[in-house]
Amino acid sequence: MTRSKPLSLMLALLLIACLLGLLSVVVGSSGFSLDWLVGADPVQQQILWQIRLPRSSGAWLAGALLGLAGAVAQGLFRNPLADPYLLGASSGAGLGVAALLALAGTSPLAASWWLHLGLTGAAFCGAVGAVMLTLILARGVEQTMRLLLAGVIVGVVLGSVTALLMLVAPEIMRPMQAFMLGTTGFLGWPSVLLMGPLLLACLLAALGASRALDAMTLGEATAASLGVRLNIVRMLLIAVLALATGAAVAQAGLIAFVGLVAPHLVRSRLHCNHSWLLLLSALTGGALLMGADILARWLLAPQELPVGVVTSLLGGAYLLWLMHRQPLLERRR
């Protein structure tokens, strides 16, 4: 395999991100308009610099974090259907947000403490806490299947607790809806400044473990015989998975299918090792979520669709097409 193909794809994804960034500037609640590029209205300029640009940048960063987390999860579990929420991060984030909203309405003392943390902080702590609970139930990282099963259990249990909280405190259902469906409407420059360094740190850590991921595709026994320290690599990858997923979910809510579909799109274009797969999946995830954000603003303007609904529709349609296309590919082989 030559380097020209992954390099070409990387440059194409960067170009797509730039074009989508320009398109996001001219698409808003009033639909498509070029006045934002040439207008001198101070109100328009303020909306451009304080709302649209940080929102689009934040959407790209959140999508890149989910794309990276998806590639890490699929490599760690050696399963192309693995996604960033596999270890219970989404259920933990939802429980954190629900707990904050419920306590804010019932206990003034708890409200004063929790509101300092904020909804994004509660979601992040809930996501990371759920992953830690999964590790405790799995008794470490030695067995991948035990980790997978523990993640499913944690997700189901925490999701049930969240549903119970919503039943006990029905007033939190409406604010929870925005989180559960996913939204980029609250992203601003603070979100960009938070997710940017986290994306860089997670990407560097994941790239550092890329050769170990390549070896693990041959089987854990083979990887161990090649000198891979499996426990350390798994802990590093789970930390990357938890931080990347927690940061994205905390800032944008539960965005479906981006982390699952992004690595599949990369693999459909080329066969590459994990160093390229991790990088290209992050770029693909960023482009996917930015494009979905533009569609969410444009389709029903001046109303706005939840971006998680758009990613679910597009991701489900892509996987359905892939499912029906796969038998044809197998017959050709």
Summary of the structure (lengths in Angstrom):
residues: 333
radius of gyration: 20.3
end to end distance: 20.0
largest distance: 65.4
contacts: 1184
relative contact order: 0.17
helix: 80%
strand: 1%
